[in-house]
Amino acid sequence: MTTVYCVHCGGLLSASGHEVCRTPRTALEPPRYCSECARRMVVQVMPSGWTARCSRHGDISSTTPRATTG
């Protein structure tokens, strides 16, 4: 998996301005954008965790290891 885009705002990780995306609060948030294509994902939050689905790259969940935004 190649992390190119921010999972919280959908912007390029190489661009500046991601300070708001890298806070302790957002570390607990599920991803809203696909890190590979920046498409908005369908996210379901449950008491036991969350799942997120990209129409192009498939599903991830809170139990799936993922790359960080920073």
N, C-alpha and C positions, 0 to 999 in steps of 0.2 A: 504494500500500500504506500503510495507516494503522497505525502502531506504537502500540498501546495497552497491551499486556501484555509483560512481561519474557520473553525467549526462553529464559532459563535456569531460572526458578522458576515462571513462569506467573502471577505476581502483577501487579496493576496497577502501571504505571510511576509513576503519581502518588502511590502509597503509599510510605511510608518503609521502610527495611530492605533496600535493594538493594545495600548496600556489599559483601556477599559475592558478589553477581552481577557486580560491576564490578572484577574483579581481572585482572592480566595473564594468569593461567592460563585464566580463563573466556573471554578474548578469542580464544583459539585453539580453544575447544570449539564443536562444532556446536550449533545451536539445538535445544532439546528440546520447546519449546512454541511454538505459532503466535503471532506477534505481533499478529494481528488478532482471534483468538477464544479464545486460551489453551488450545486443545485440545492434548493430547499428540500429538506427531508421531512417525511411523515414521522412524527415522534409521539410515542405513547409512554406516559409516565404512570407507573404503578407503585404501590407501597413496597414491593420487593425489588424495584429497579426501573429501568427504562429500556425501550427498544427504539431504534431509528432505522428508517428504510429510505435508501436512495433508489430512484427508479432505474438508474444505470449501474450502480455498483453494489446493490443488495443491502442486506440487513447487518446491523451491528447492535450490540446490547451492552448494558452496564457490566456484564460479565466478560465481554470481549475485550482483550487488550487493545488499546489504540494509542496512536501518537498524540503528543500534547501539542498545544498551540504555540509553545514558546520554547 
